[in-house]
Amino acid sequence: MGFSFERFIKLIEDGIVKIELRLGLYTEGVNKGRIHDHGTAFRVLERNLQDCFAYRDRIM
C-alpha cells in the first residue's frame, strides 16, 4: 500500500520500469500502412512491482 510516485520515478531512471509507446500499424484494409496509437504503458516485472510502494506486507 502507499504507492510512491518518487520511488516510481527512481525506478524509471534506473531502467527497472520501462515506458512503452504502443503504436501499431494497420496491415490490411482501408487504413493499410497507417499507424494507430494504443497509448502509453509502463512495463515492470512482477518481482519489481513491490518497489513502487512505500509499505509492503507479505501475505503468502
C-alpha positions as CSV (number, residue, x, y, z in Angstrom):
1,M,0.0,0.0,0.0
2,G,1.1,3.6,-0.3
3,F,2.1,3.9,-4.0
4,S,5.2,6.1,-4.1
5,F,5.5,8.4,-7.1
6,E,9.0,9.2,-6.0
7,R,10.0,5.5,-6.0
8,F,8.3,5.0,-9.3
9,I,10.3,7.8,-10.9
10,K,13.5,6.5,-9.5
11,L,12.7,3.0,-10.9
12,I,12.2,4.6,-14.4
13,E,15.5,6.5,-14.0
14,D,17.2,3.2,-13.1
15,G,15.7,1.4,-16.1
16,I,13.7,-1.0,-13.9
17,V,10.3,0.4,-15.1
18,K,10.2,0.8,-18.8
19,I,8.0,3.3,-20.7
20,E,6.4,1.8,-23.8
21,L,4.9,3.8,-26.6
22,R,2.3,1.4,-28.0
23,L,2.0,2.2,-31.7
24,G,0.5,-0.2,-34.2
25,L,0.4,-0.4,-38.0
26,Y,-2.6,-1.4,-40.0
27,T,-1.6,-4.3,-42.3
28,E,-4.8,-4.5,-44.3
29,G,-8.0,-2.8,-45.2
30,V,-8.7,0.8,-46.0
31,N,-6.1,2.0,-43.4
32,K,-3.3,-0.3,-44.6
33,G,0.1,1.3,-43.9
34,R,-1.3,3.9,-41.4
35,I,-0.3,3.9,-37.8
36,H,-2.6,3.9,-34.8
37,D,-1.9,4.7,-31.2
38,H,-2.7,2.2,-28.4
39,G,-1.5,4.7,-25.7
40,T,1.5,4.7,-23.4
41,A,2.2,1.8,-21.0
42,F,4.6,1.2,-18.1
43,R,6.3,-2.2,-18.0
44,V,7.6,-3.6,-14.7
45,L,8.5,-7.1,-13.9
46,E,6.3,-8.7,-11.2
47,R,9.3,-9.1,-8.9
48,N,10.0,-5.4,-9.0
49,L,6.4,-4.2,-8.6
50,Q,6.7,-4.1,-4.8
51,D,9.4,-1.5,-5.1
52,C,6.7,1.0,-6.3
53,F,5.1,1.1,-2.9
54,A,6.2,2.7,0.4
55,Y,4.8,-0.2,2.6
56,R,4.7,-3.9,1.9
57,D,3.2,-6.8,3.8
58,R,3.9,-10.4,2.7
59,I,0.6,-12.2,2.6
60,M,1.7,-15.5,1.2
